[in-house]
């Protein structure tokens, strides 16, 4: 995309993110968020009305983990596309 990486004073327009670090973080946290989603969803499904935390709280935590897993998955796709175009 931008072949010249010297500082030109237009860095906000041409700023580059550390793709390898993003790839590492998304690769680590995607499976963790998937596991968290499964754990909280199972725990919520097996909880009784007298349990603490309640099934609503656990379902919300499962939803938050699912949303974060989706975000990590989309980030992995974006990173893969950017790395492919960077190597061309």
PyMOL Python script that loads the backbone (N, CA, C, O; Angstrom):
from pymol import cmd

cmd.read_pdbstr("""\
ATOM      1  N   UNK A   1       0.836  -1.178   0.000  1.00  0.00           N
ATOM      2  CA  UNK A   1       0.000   0.000   0.000  1.00  0.00           C
ATOM      3  C   UNK A   1       0.883   1.243   0.000  1.00  0.00           C
ATOM      4  O   UNK A   1       0.851   2.023  -0.952  1.00  0.00           O
ATOM      5  N   UNK A   2       1.674   1.438   1.063  1.00  0.00           N
ATOM      6  CA  UNK A   2       2.589   2.563   1.134  1.00  0.00           C
ATOM      7  C   UNK A   2       4.000   1.989   1.143  1.00  0.00           C
ATOM      8  O   UNK A   2       4.405   1.350   2.115  1.00  0.00           O
ATOM      9  N   UNK A   3       4.743   2.209   0.076  1.00  0.00           N
ATOM     10  CA  UNK A   3       6.071   1.643  -0.040  1.00  0.00           C
ATOM     11  C   UNK A   3       7.120   2.468   0.682  1.00  0.00           C
ATOM     12  O   UNK A   3       8.174   1.938   1.033  1.00  0.00           O
ATOM     13  N   UNK A   4       6.871   3.727   0.911  1.00  0.00           N
ATOM     14  CA  UNK A   4       7.829   4.602   1.549  1.00  0.00           C
ATOM     15  C   UNK A   4       7.424   4.789   3.007  1.00  0.00           C
ATOM     16  O   UNK A   4       6.390   5.394   3.291  1.00  0.00           O
ATOM     17  N   UNK A   5       8.227   4.276   3.928  1.00  0.00           N
ATOM     18  CA  UNK A   5       7.861   4.319   5.350  1.00  0.00           C
ATOM     19  C   UNK A   5       8.643   5.365   6.129  1.00  0.00           C
ATOM     20  O   UNK A   5       8.716   5.294   7.356  1.00  0.00           O
ATOM     21  N   UNK A   6       9.221   6.322   5.445  1.00  0.00           N
ATOM     22  CA  UNK A   6       9.908   7.408   6.142  1.00  0.00           C
ATOM     23  C   UNK A   6       8.878   8.326   6.784  1.00  0.00           C
ATOM     24  O   UNK A   6       7.738   8.408   6.326  1.00  0.00           O
ATOM     25  N   UNK A   7       9.275   9.001   7.822  1.00  0.00           N
ATOM     26  CA  UNK A   7       8.378   9.951   8.485  1.00  0.00           C
ATOM     27  C   UNK A   7       8.157  11.146   7.564  1.00  0.00           C
ATOM     28  O   UNK A   7       9.114  11.769   7.103  1.00  0.00           O
ATOM     29  N   UNK A   8       6.899  11.458   7.301  1.00  0.00           N
ATOM     30  CA  UNK A   8       6.580  12.553   6.387  1.00  0.00           C
ATOM     31  C   UNK A   8       5.723  13.620   7.031  1.00  0.00           C
ATOM     32  O   UNK A   8       5.436  14.641   6.406  1.00  0.00           O
ATOM     33  N   UNK A   9       5.310  13.407   8.266  1.00  0.00           N
ATOM     34  CA  UNK A   9       4.413  14.353   8.918  1.00  0.00           C
ATOM     35  C   UNK A   9       2.953  14.025   8.682  1.00  0.00           C
ATOM     36  O   UNK A   9       2.075  14.733   9.176  1.00  0.00           O
ATOM     37  N   UNK A  10       2.678  12.971   7.940  1.00  0.00           N
ATOM     38  CA  UNK A  10       1.293  12.555   7.680  1.00  0.00           C
ATOM     39  C   UNK A  10       0.997  11.210   8.339  1.00  0.00           C
ATOM     40  O   UNK A  10       0.166  10.449   7.842  1.00  0.00           O
ATOM     41  N   UNK A  11       1.657  10.911   9.439  1.00  0.00           N
ATOM     42  CA  UNK A  11       1.519   9.604  10.077  1.00  0.00           C
ATOM     43  C   UNK A  11       0.084   9.223  10.447  1.00  0.00           C
ATOM     44  O   UNK A  11      -0.266   8.053  10.288  1.00  0.00           O
ATOM     45  N   UNK A  12      -0.767  10.132  10.928  1.00  0.00           N
ATOM     46  CA  UNK A  12      -2.127   9.694  11.238  1.00  0.00           C
ATOM     47  C   UNK A  12      -2.851   9.106  10.031  1.00  0.00           C
ATOM     48  O   UNK A  12      -3.658   8.188  10.184  1.00  0.00           O
ATOM     49  N   UNK A  13      -2.577   9.618   8.841  1.00  0.00           N
ATOM     50  CA  UNK A  13      -3.229   9.111   7.648  1.00  0.00           C
ATOM     51  C   UNK A  13      -2.592   7.802   7.187  1.00  0.00           C
ATOM     52  O   UNK A  13      -3.274   6.927   6.652  1.00  0.00           O
ATOM     53  N   UNK A  14      -1.304   7.678   7.393  1.00  0.00           N
ATOM     54  CA  UNK A  14      -0.586   6.500   6.914  1.00  0.00           C
ATOM     55  C   UNK A  14      -0.052   5.645   8.050  1.00  0.00           C
ATOM     56  O   UNK A  14       0.880   4.867   7.846  1.00  0.00           O
ATOM     57  N   UNK A  15      -0.616   5.769   9.232  1.00  0.00           N
ATOM     58  CA  UNK A  15      -0.125   5.026  10.391  1.00  0.00           C
ATOM     59  C   UNK A  15      -0.271   3.526  10.158  1.00  0.00           C
ATOM     60  O   UNK A  15      -1.216   3.066   9.517  1.00  0.00           O
ATOM     61  N   UNK A  16       0.672   2.791  10.685  1.00  0.00           N
ATOM     62  CA  UNK A  16       0.663   1.341  10.545  1.00  0.00           C
ATOM     63  C   UNK A  16       0.574   0.728  11.928  1.00  0.00           C
ATOM     64  O   UNK A  16       1.269   1.156  12.850  1.00  0.00           O
ATOM     65  N   UNK A  17      -0.284  -0.276  12.075  1.00  0.00           N
ATOM     66  CA  UNK A  17      -0.403  -0.945  13.363  1.00  0.00           C
ATOM     67  C   UNK A  17       0.560  -2.124  13.413  1.00  0.00           C
ATOM     68  O   UNK A  17       0.942  -2.654  12.369  1.00  0.00           O
ATOM     69  N   UNK A  18       0.958  -2.539  14.612  1.00  0.00           N
ATOM     70  CA  UNK A  18       1.854  -3.690  14.744  1.00  0.00           C
ATOM     71  C   UNK A  18       1.073  -4.987  14.481  1.00  0.00           C
ATOM     72  O   UNK A  18       0.519  -5.579  15.407  1.00  0.00           O
ATOM     73  N   UNK A  19       1.032  -5.418  13.231  1.00  0.00           N
ATOM     74  CA  UNK A  19       0.193  -6.546  12.832  1.00  0.00           C
ATOM     75  C   UNK A  19       0.603  -7.846  13.510  1.00  0.00           C
ATOM     76  O   UNK A  19      -0.254  -8.647  13.881  1.00  0.00           O
ATOM     77  N   UNK A  20       1.888  -8.061  13.672  1.00  0.00           N
ATOM     78  CA  UNK A  20       2.342  -9.317  14.299  1.00  0.00           C
ATOM     79  C   UNK A  20       1.875  -9.396  15.754  1.00  0.00           C
ATOM     80  O   UNK A  20       1.469 -10.463  16.217  1.00  0.00           O
ATOM     81  N   UNK A  21       1.931  -8.283  16.472  1.00  0.00           N
ATOM     82  CA  UNK A  21       1.451  -8.272  17.857  1.00  0.00           C
ATOM     83  C   UNK A  21      -0.051  -8.486  17.907  1.00  0.00           C
ATOM     84  O   UNK A  21      -0.546  -9.234  18.751  1.00  0.00           O
ATOM     85  N   UNK A  22      -0.779  -7.834  17.011  1.00  0.00           N
ATOM     86  CA  UNK A  22      -2.230  -8.043  16.952  1.00  0.00           C
ATOM     87  C   UNK A  22      -2.555  -9.487  16.624  1.00  0.00           C
ATOM     88  O   UNK A  22      -3.495 -10.055  17.180  1.00  0.00           O
ATOM     89  N   UNK A  23      -1.786 -10.084  15.727  1.00  0.00           N
ATOM     90  CA  UNK A  23      -1.984 -11.486  15.368  1.00  0.00           C
ATOM     91  C   UNK A  23      -1.756 -12.387  16.579  1.00  0.00           C
ATOM     92  O   UNK A  23      -2.535 -13.309  16.823  1.00  0.00           O
ATOM     93  N   UNK A  24      -0.705 -12.129  17.330  1.00  0.00           N
ATOM     94  CA  UNK A  24      -0.414 -12.913  18.528  1.00  0.00           C
ATOM     95  C   UNK A  24      -1.534 -12.780  19.557  1.00  0.00           C
ATOM     96  O   UNK A  24      -2.015 -13.779  20.091  1.00  0.00           O
ATOM     97  N   UNK A  25      -1.944 -11.550  19.833  1.00  0.00           N
ATOM     98  CA  UNK A  25      -2.983 -11.328  20.844  1.00  0.00           C
ATOM     99  C   UNK A  25      -4.319 -11.939  20.434  1.00  0.00           C
ATOM    100  O   UNK A  25      -4.984 -12.578  21.250  1.00  0.00           O
ATOM    101  N   UNK A  26      -4.715 -11.749  19.187  1.00  0.00           N
ATOM    102  CA  UNK A  26      -5.978 -12.313  18.727  1.00  0.00           C
ATOM    103  C   UNK A  26      -5.924 -13.837  18.713  1.00  0.00           C
ATOM    104  O   UNK A  26      -6.920 -14.495  19.013  1.00  0.00           O
ATOM    105  N   UNK A  27      -4.763 -14.404  18.366  1.00  0.00           N
ATOM    106  CA  UNK A  27      -4.616 -15.858  18.344  1.00  0.00           C
ATOM    107  C   UNK A  27      -4.680 -16.459  19.742  1.00  0.00           C
ATOM    108  O   UNK A  27      -5.166 -17.576  19.920  1.00  0.00           O
ATOM    109  N   UNK A  28      -4.196 -15.729  20.720  1.00  0.00           N
ATOM    110  CA  UNK A  28      -4.238 -16.221  22.103  1.00  0.00           C
ATOM    111  C   UNK A  28      -5.632 -16.041  22.694  1.00  0.00           C
ATOM    112  O   UNK A  28      -6.154 -16.957  23.330  1.00  0.00           O
ATOM    113  N   UNK A  29      -6.233 -14.887  22.496  1.00  0.00           N
ATOM    114  CA  UNK A  29      -7.486 -14.597  23.172  1.00  0.00           C
ATOM    115  C   UNK A  29      -8.720 -15.174  22.494  1.00  0.00           C
ATOM    116  O   UNK A  29      -9.733 -15.379  23.163  1.00  0.00           O
ATOM    117  N   UNK A  30      -8.676 -15.446  21.192  1.00  0.00           N
ATOM    118  CA  UNK A  30      -9.829 -16.049  20.529  1.00  0.00           C
ATOM    119  C   UNK A  30     -10.220 -17.380  21.174  1.00  0.00           C
ATOM    120  O   UNK A  30     -11.385 -17.545  21.536  1.00  0.00           O
ATOM    121  N   UNK A  31      -9.294 -18.340  21.334  1.00  0.00           N
ATOM    122  CA  UNK A  31      -9.701 -19.599  21.982  1.00  0.00           C
ATOM    123  C   UNK A  31     -10.082 -19.423  23.454  1.00  0.00           C
ATOM    124  O   UNK A  31     -10.935 -20.147  23.967  1.00  0.00           O
ATOM    125  N   UNK A  32      -9.453 -18.467  24.127  1.00  0.00           N
ATOM    126  CA  UNK A  32      -9.816 -18.230  25.532  1.00  0.00           C
ATOM    127  C   UNK A  32     -11.244 -17.704  25.651  1.00  0.00           C
ATOM    128  O   UNK A  32     -11.985 -18.121  26.542  1.00  0.00           O
ATOM    129  N   UNK A  33     -11.633 -16.796  24.764  1.00  0.00           N
ATOM    130  CA  UNK A  33     -12.998 -16.278  24.796  1.00  0.00           C
ATOM    131  C   UNK A  33     -14.016 -17.335  24.383  1.00  0.00           C
ATOM    132  O   UNK A  33     -15.132 -17.353  24.903  1.00  0.00           O
ATOM    133  N   UNK A  34     -13.644 -18.218  23.450  1.00  0.00           N
ATOM    134  CA  UNK A  34     -14.528 -19.325  23.084  1.00  0.00           C
ATOM    135  C   UNK A  34     -14.719 -20.248  24.291  1.00  0.00           C
ATOM    136  O   UNK A  34     -15.837 -20.670  24.584  1.00  0.00           O
ATOM    137  N   UNK A  35     -13.628 -20.555  24.984  1.00  0.00           N
ATOM    138  CA  UNK A  35     -13.713 -21.404  26.173  1.00  0.00           C
ATOM    139  C   UNK A  35     -14.542 -20.729  27.264  1.00  0.00           C
ATOM    140  O   UNK A  35     -15.339 -21.386  27.934  1.00  0.00           O
ATOM    141  N   UNK A  36     -14.360 -19.429  27.443  1.00  0.00           N
ATOM    142  CA  UNK A  36     -15.151 -18.688  28.429  1.00  0.00           C
ATOM    143  C   UNK A  36     -16.629 -18.698  28.090  1.00  0.00           C
ATOM    144  O   UNK A  36     -17.474 -18.832  28.975  1.00  0.00           O
ATOM    145  N   UNK A  37     -16.945 -18.555  26.798  1.00  0.00           N
ATOM    146  CA  UNK A  37     -18.339 -18.607  26.364  1.00  0.00           C
ATOM    147  C   UNK A  37     -18.950 -19.960  26.705  1.00  0.00           C
ATOM    148  O   UNK A  37     -20.046 -20.034  27.260  1.00  0.00           O
ATOM    149  N   UNK A  38     -18.234 -21.028  26.368  1.00  0.00           N
ATOM    150  CA  UNK A  38     -18.739 -22.385  26.651  1.00  0.00           C
ATOM    151  C   UNK A  38     -18.877 -22.618  28.150  1.00  0.00           C
ATOM    152  O   UNK A  38     -19.870 -23.189  28.601  1.00  0.00           O
ATOM    153  N   UNK A  39     -17.891 -22.182  28.921  1.00  0.00           N
ATOM    154  CA  UNK A  39     -17.923 -22.377  30.379  1.00  0.00           C
ATOM    155  C   UNK A  39     -19.112 -21.646  31.007  1.00  0.00           C
ATOM    156  O   UNK A  39     -19.888 -22.241  31.755  1.00  0.00           O
ATOM    157  N   UNK A  40     -19.250 -20.360  30.701  1.00  0.00           N
ATOM    158  CA  UNK A  40     -20.322 -19.579  31.318  1.00  0.00           C
ATOM    159  C   UNK A  40     -21.704 -20.024  30.838  1.00  0.00           C
ATOM    160  O   UNK A  40     -22.659 -20.020  31.614  1.00  0.00           O
ATOM    161  N   UNK A  41     -21.815 -20.407  29.566  1.00  0.00           N
ATOM    162  CA  UNK A  41     -23.104 -20.877  29.060  1.00  0.00           C
ATOM    163  C   UNK A  41     -23.502 -22.195  29.722  1.00  0.00           C
ATOM    164  O   UNK A  41     -24.660 -22.378  30.099  1.00  0.00           O
ATOM    165  N   UNK A  42     -22.548 -23.106  29.862  1.00  0.00           N
ATOM    166  CA  UNK A  42     -22.832 -24.383  30.529  1.00  0.00           C
ATOM    167  C   UNK A  42     -23.159 -24.174  31.997  1.00  0.00           C
ATOM    168  O   UNK A  42     -24.095 -24.779  32.522  1.00  0.00           O
ATOM    169  N   UNK A  43     -22.397 -23.325  32.657  1.00  0.00           N
ATOM    170  CA  UNK A  43     -22.626 -23.033  34.067  1.00  0.00           C
ATOM    171  C   UNK A  43     -24.000 -22.396  34.254  1.00  0.00           C
ATOM    172  O   UNK A  43     -24.722 -22.726  35.194  1.00  0.00           O
ATOM    173  N   UNK A  44     -24.355 -21.481  33.353  1.00  0.00           N
ATOM    174  CA  UNK A  44     -25.663 -20.833  33.429  1.00  0.00           C
ATOM    175  C   UNK A  44     -26.791 -21.843  33.222  1.00  0.00           C
ATOM    176  O   UNK A  44     -27.804 -21.793  33.919  1.00  0.00           O
ATOM    177  N   UNK A  45     -26.618 -22.752  32.273  1.00  0.00           N
ATOM    178  CA  UNK A  45     -27.660 -23.740  31.985  1.00  0.00           C
ATOM    179  C   UNK A  45     -27.840 -24.726  33.135  1.00  0.00           C
ATOM    180  O   UNK A  45     -28.941 -25.235  33.348  1.00  0.00           O
ATOM    181  N   UNK A  46     -26.779 -24.997  33.870  1.00  0.00           N
ATOM    182  CA  UNK A  46     -26.847 -25.979  34.960  1.00  0.00           C
ATOM    183  C   UNK A  46     -27.085 -25.364  36.327  1.00  0.00           C
ATOM    184  O   UNK A  46     -27.145 -26.092  37.318  1.00  0.00           O
ATOM    185  N   UNK A  47     -27.222 -24.039  36.412  1.00  0.00           N
ATOM    186  CA  UNK A  47     -27.415 -23.398  37.717  1.00  0.00           C
ATOM    187  C   UNK A  47     -28.883 -23.473  38.141  1.00  0.00           C
ATOM    188  O   UNK A  47     -29.793 -23.544  37.315  1.00  0.00           O
ATOM    189  N   UNK A  48     -29.071 -23.455  39.436  1.00  0.00           N
ATOM    190  CA  UNK A  48     -30.419 -23.462  40.010  1.00  0.00           C
ATOM    191  C   UNK A  48     -30.757 -22.049  40.466  1.00  0.00           C
ATOM    192  O   UNK A  48     -29.864 -21.207  40.565  1.00  0.00           O
ATOM    193  N   UNK A  49     -32.016 -21.775  40.744  1.00  0.00           N
ATOM    194  CA  UNK A  49     -32.393 -20.407  41.158  1.00  0.00           C
ATOM    195  C   UNK A  49     -31.698 -19.927  42.429  1.00  0.00           C
ATOM    196  O   UNK A  49     -31.575 -18.719  42.633  1.00  0.00           O
ATOM    197  N   UNK A  50     -31.243 -20.830  43.281  1.00  0.00           N
ATOM    198  CA  UNK A  50     -30.593 -20.425  44.536  1.00  0.00           C
ATOM    199  C   UNK A  50     -29.089 -20.251  44.400  1.00  0.00           C
ATOM    200  O   UNK A  50     -28.433 -19.834  45.354  1.00  0.00           O
ATOM    201  N   UNK A  51     -28.530 -20.560  43.239  1.00  0.00           N
ATOM    202  CA  UNK A  51     -27.082 -20.456  43.050  1.00  0.00           C
ATOM    203  C   UNK A  51     -26.644 -18.997  42.971  1.00  0.00           C
ATOM    204  O   UNK A  51     -27.397 -18.106  42.578  1.00  0.00           O
ATOM    205  N   UNK A  52     -25.387 -18.802  43.367  1.00  0.00           N
ATOM    206  CA  UNK A  52     -24.786 -17.483  43.236  1.00  0.00           C
ATOM    207  C   UNK A  52     -23.448 -17.663  42.543  1.00  0.00           C
ATOM    208  O   UNK A  52     -22.649 -18.463  43.030  1.00  0.00           O
ATOM    209  N   UNK A  53     -23.147 -17.004  41.476  1.00  0.00           N
ATOM    210  CA  UNK A  53     -23.951 -16.017  40.775  1.00  0.00           C
ATOM    211  C   UNK A  53     -25.130 -16.654  40.051  1.00  0.00           C
ATOM    212  O   UNK A  53     -25.125 -17.847  39.746  1.00  0.00           O
ATOM    213  N   UNK A  54     -26.118 -15.847  39.788  1.00  0.00           N
ATOM    214  CA  UNK A  54     -27.335 -16.323  39.162  1.00  0.00           C
ATOM    215  C   UNK A  54     -27.145 -16.640  37.687  1.00  0.00           C
ATOM    216  O   UNK A  54     -26.137 -16.288  37.074  1.00  0.00           O
ATOM    217  N   UNK A  55     -28.154 -17.322  37.136  1.00  0.00           N
ATOM    218  CA  UNK A  55     -28.046 -17.724  35.737  1.00  0.00           C
ATOM    219  C   UNK A  55     -28.054 -16.529  34.782  1.00  0.00           C
ATOM    220  O   UNK A  55     -27.483 -16.611  33.695  1.00  0.00           O
ATOM    221  N   UNK A  56     -28.687 -15.432  35.167  1.00  0.00           N
ATOM    222  CA  UNK A  56     -28.697 -14.241  34.316  1.00  0.00           C
ATOM    223  C   UNK A  56     -27.299 -13.632  34.208  1.00  0.00           C
ATOM    224  O   UNK A  56     -26.855 -13.260  33.122  1.00  0.00           O
ATOM    225  N   UNK A  57     -26.623 -13.538  35.336  1.00  0.00           N
ATOM    226  CA  UNK A  57     -25.261 -12.993  35.343  1.00  0.00           C
ATOM    227  C   UNK A  57     -24.343 -13.868  34.499  1.00  0.00           C
ATOM    228  O   UNK A  57     -23.520 -13.360  33.737  1.00  0.00           O
ATOM    229  N   UNK A  58     -24.484 -15.177  34.636  1.00  0.00           N
ATOM    230  CA  UNK A  58     -23.637 -16.090  33.870  1.00  0.00           C
ATOM    231  C   UNK A  58     -23.945 -16.018  32.376  1.00  0.00           C
ATOM    232  O   UNK A  58     -23.040 -16.110  31.547  1.00  0.00           O
ATOM    233  N   UNK A  59     -25.209 -15.855  32.041  1.00  0.00           N
ATOM    234  CA  UNK A  59     -25.585 -15.725  30.625  1.00  0.00           C
ATOM    235  C   UNK A  59     -25.025 -14.425  30.042  1.00  0.00           C
ATOM    236  O   UNK A  59     -24.598 -14.402  28.888  1.00  0.00           O
ATOM    237  N   UNK A  60     -25.024 -13.354  30.820  1.00  0.00           N
ATOM    238  CA  UNK A  60     -24.452 -12.085  30.365  1.00  0.00           C
ATOM    239  C   UNK A  60     -22.951 -12.243  30.155  1.00  0.00           C
ATOM    240  O   UNK A  60     -22.407 -11.746  29.169  1.00  0.00           O
ATOM    241  N   UNK A  61     -22.279 -12.931  31.074  1.00  0.00           N
ATOM    242  CA  UNK A  61     -20.843 -13.163  30.920  1.00  0.00           C
ATOM    243  C   UNK A  61     -20.557 -14.019  29.684  1.00  0.00           C
ATOM    244  O   UNK A  61     -19.575 -13.786  28.979  1.00  0.00           O
ATOM    245  N   UNK A  62     -21.409 -15.002  29.423  1.00  0.00           N
ATOM    246  CA  UNK A  62     -21.257 -15.821  28.217  1.00  0.00           C
ATOM    247  C   UNK A  62     -21.435 -14.956  26.968  1.00  0.00           C
ATOM    248  O   UNK A  62     -20.706 -15.123  25.990  1.00  0.00           O
ATOM    249  N   UNK A  63     -22.387 -14.047  26.996  1.00  0.00           N
ATOM    250  CA  UNK A  63     -22.599 -13.146  25.869  1.00  0.00           C
ATOM    251  C   UNK A  63     -21.429 -12.199  25.643  1.00  0.00           C
ATOM    252  O   UNK A  63     -21.047 -11.936  24.503  1.00  0.00           O
ATOM    253  N   UNK A  64     -20.865 -11.692  26.726  1.00  0.00           N
ATOM    254  CA  UNK A  64     -19.698 -10.814  26.619  1.00  0.00           C
ATOM    255  C   UNK A  64     -18.517 -11.570  26.031  1.00  0.00           C
ATOM    256  O   UNK A  64     -17.818 -11.057  25.158  1.00  0.00           O
ATOM    257  N   UNK A  65     -18.293 -12.796  26.510  1.00  0.00           N
ATOM    258  CA  UNK A  65     -17.198 -13.609  25.969  1.00  0.00           C
ATOM    259  C   UNK A  65     -17.431 -13.917  24.493  1.00  0.00           C
ATOM    260  O   UNK A  65     -16.487 -13.910  23.703  1.00  0.00           O
ATOM    261  N   UNK A  66     -18.676 -14.186  24.118  1.00  0.00           N
ATOM    262  CA  UNK A  66     -18.987 -14.469  22.707  1.00  0.00           C
ATOM    263  C   UNK A  66     -18.718 -13.238  21.843  1.00  0.00           C
ATOM    264  O   UNK A  66     -18.176 -13.356  20.744  1.00  0.00           O
ATOM    265  N   UNK A  67     -19.093 -12.067  22.334  1.00  0.00           N
ATOM    266  CA  UNK A  67     -18.845 -10.836  21.578  1.00  0.00           C
ATOM    267  C   UNK A  67     -17.347 -10.573  21.427  1.00  0.00           C
ATOM    268  O   UNK A  67     -16.896 -10.147  20.365  1.00  0.00           O
ATOM    269  N   UNK A  68     -16.584 -10.823  22.476  1.00  0.00           N
ATOM    270  CA  UNK A  68     -15.139 -10.638  22.402  1.00  0.00           C
ATOM    271  C   UNK A  68     -14.490 -11.667  21.477  1.00  0.00           C
ATOM    272  O   UNK A  68     -13.534 -11.353  20.768  1.00  0.00           O
ATOM    273  N   UNK A  69     -15.011 -12.900  21.484  1.00  0.00           N
ATOM    274  CA  UNK A  69     -14.503 -13.925  20.562  1.00  0.00           C
ATOM    275  C   UNK A  69     -14.785 -13.530  19.117  1.00  0.00           C
ATOM    276  O   UNK A  69     -13.939 -13.719  18.244  1.00  0.00           O
ATOM    277  N   UNK A  70     -15.957 -12.989  18.866  1.00  0.00           N
ATOM    278  CA  UNK A  70     -16.297 -12.533  17.525  1.00  0.00           C
ATOM    279  C   UNK A  70     -15.379 -11.391  17.093  1.00  0.00           C
ATOM    280  O   UNK A  70     -14.935 -11.347  15.946  1.00  0.00           O
ATOM    281  N   UNK A  71     -15.099 -10.482  18.001  1.00  0.00           N
ATOM    282  CA  UNK A  71     -14.191  -9.377  17.713  1.00  0.00           C
ATOM    283  C   UNK A  71     -12.789  -9.895  17.389  1.00  0.00           C
ATOM    284  O   UNK A  71     -12.152  -9.420  16.449  1.00  0.00           O
ATOM    285  N   UNK A  72     -12.313 -10.863  18.163  1.00  0.00           N
ATOM    286  CA  UNK A  72     -10.991 -11.442  17.907  1.00  0.00           C
ATOM    287  C   UNK A  72     -10.968 -12.165  16.560  1.00  0.00           C
ATOM    288  O   UNK A  72      -9.974 -12.091  15.837  1.00  0.00           O
ATOM    289  N   UNK A  73     -12.052 -12.863  16.217  1.00  0.00           N
ATOM    290  CA  UNK A  73     -12.119 -13.576  14.936  1.00  0.00           C
ATOM    291  C   UNK A  73     -12.096 -12.604  13.764  1.00  0.00           C
ATOM    292  O   UNK A  73     -11.406 -12.838  12.772  1.00  0.00           O
ATOM    293  N   UNK A  74     -12.841 -11.525  13.875  1.00  0.00           N
ATOM    294  CA  UNK A  74     -12.844 -10.509  12.807  1.00  0.00           C
ATOM    295  C   UNK A  74     -11.461  -9.875  12.700  1.00  0.00           C
ATOM    296  O   UNK A  74     -10.982  -9.618  11.595  1.00  0.00           O
ATOM    297  N   UNK A  75     -10.819  -9.623  13.835  1.00  0.00           N
ATOM    298  CA  UNK A  75      -9.482  -9.048  13.825  1.00  0.00           C
ATOM    299  C   UNK A  75      -8.497 -10.003  13.148  1.00  0.00           C
ATOM    300  O   UNK A  75      -7.623  -9.557  12.405  1.00  0.00           O
ATOM    301  N   UNK A  76      -8.624 -11.297  13.393  1.00  0.00           N
ATOM    302  CA  UNK A  76      -7.762 -12.274  12.724  1.00  0.00           C
ATOM    303  C   UNK A  76      -7.944 -12.225  11.210  1.00  0.00           C
ATOM    304  O   UNK A  76      -6.967 -12.307  10.465  1.00  0.00           O
ATOM    305  N   UNK A  77      -9.178 -12.091  10.756  1.00  0.00           N
ATOM    306  CA  UNK A  77      -9.435 -11.995   9.319  1.00  0.00           C
ATOM    307  C   UNK A  77      -8.838 -10.715   8.725  1.00  0.00           C
ATOM    308  O   UNK A  77      -8.246 -10.748   7.647  1.00  0.00           O
ATOM    309  N   UNK A  78      -8.991  -9.610   9.418  1.00  0.00           N
ATOM    310  CA  UNK A  78      -8.448  -8.335   8.942  1.00  0.00           C
ATOM    311  C   UNK A  78      -6.925  -8.397   8.902  1.00  0.00           C
ATOM    312  O   UNK A  78      -6.309  -7.936   7.941  1.00  0.00           O
ATOM    313  N   UNK A  79      -6.323  -8.959   9.929  1.00  0.00           N
ATOM    314  CA  UNK A  79      -4.864  -9.070   9.978  1.00  0.00           C
ATOM    315  C   UNK A  79      -4.359  -9.947   8.840  1.00  0.00           C
ATOM    316  O   UNK A  79      -3.375  -9.607   8.184  1.00  0.00           O
ATOM    317  N   UNK A  80      -5.024 -11.068   8.604  1.00  0.00           N
ATOM    318  CA  UNK A  80      -4.604 -11.968   7.520  1.00  0.00           C
ATOM    319  C   UNK A  80      -4.682 -11.257   6.174  1.00  0.00           C
ATOM    320  O   UNK A  80      -3.781 -11.396   5.347  1.00  0.00           O
ATOM    321  N   UNK A  81      -5.738 -10.507   5.952  1.00  0.00           N
ATOM    322  CA  UNK A  81      -5.872  -9.773   4.686  1.00  0.00           C
ATOM    323  C   UNK A  81      -4.779  -8.719   4.560  1.00  0.00           C
ATOM    324  O   UNK A  81      -4.181  -8.569   3.494  1.00  0.00           O
ATOM    325  N   UNK A  82      -4.515  -7.993   5.633  1.00  0.00           N
ATOM    326  CA  UNK A  82      -3.480  -6.947   5.568  1.00  0.00           C
ATOM    327  C   UNK A  82      -2.092  -7.535   5.376  1.00  0.00           C
ATOM    328  O   UNK A  82      -1.271  -6.963   4.660  1.00  0.00           O
ATOM    329  N   UNK A  83      -1.823  -8.668   6.006  1.00  0.00           N
ATOM    330  CA  UNK A  83      -0.526  -9.302   5.822  1.00  0.00           C
ATOM    331  C   UNK A  83      -0.348  -9.811   4.393  1.00  0.00           C
ATOM    332  O   UNK A  83       0.746  -9.731   3.834  1.00  0.00           O
ATOM    333  N   UNK A  84      -1.419 -10.330   3.809  1.00  0.00           N
ATOM    334  CA  UNK A  84      -1.352 -10.775   2.413  1.00  0.00           C
ATOM    335  C   UNK A  84      -1.061  -9.609   1.485  1.00  0.00           C
ATOM    336  O   UNK A  84      -0.217  -9.720   0.596  1.00  0.00           O
ATOM    337  N   UNK A  85      -1.750  -8.489   1.680  1.00  0.00           N
ATOM    338  CA  UNK A  85      -1.515  -7.337   0.805  1.00  0.00           C
ATOM    339  C   UNK A  85      -0.155  -6.699   1.061  1.00  0.00           C
ATOM    340  O   UNK A  85       0.439  -6.118   0.152  1.00  0.00           O
ATOM    341  N   UNK A  86       0.337  -6.803   2.284  1.00  0.00           N
ATOM    342  CA  UNK A  86       1.654  -6.239   2.614  1.00  0.00           C
ATOM    343  C   UNK A  86       2.768  -7.030   1.935  1.00  0.00           C
ATOM    344  O   UNK A  86       3.790  -6.454   1.563  1.00  0.00           O
ATOM    345  N   UNK A  87       2.590  -8.325   1.768  1.00  0.00           N
ATOM    346  CA  UNK A  87       3.635  -9.160   1.176  1.00  0.00           C
ATOM    347  C   UNK A  87       3.612  -9.139  -0.344  1.00  0.00           C
ATOM    348  O   UNK A  87       4.505  -9.714  -0.967  1.00  0.00           O
ATOM    349  N   UNK A  88       2.646  -8.513  -0.956  1.00  0.00           N
ATOM    350  CA  UNK A  88       2.584  -8.428  -2.426  1.00  0.00           C
ATOM    351  C   UNK A  88       3.489  -7.367  -2.954  1.00  0.00           C
ATOM    352  O   UNK A  88       3.559  -7.162  -4.166  1.00  0.00           O
TER     353      UNK A  88
END
""", "prot")
cmd.dss("prot")
cmd.show_as("cartoon", "prot")
cmd.util.cbc("prot")
cmd.orient("prot")
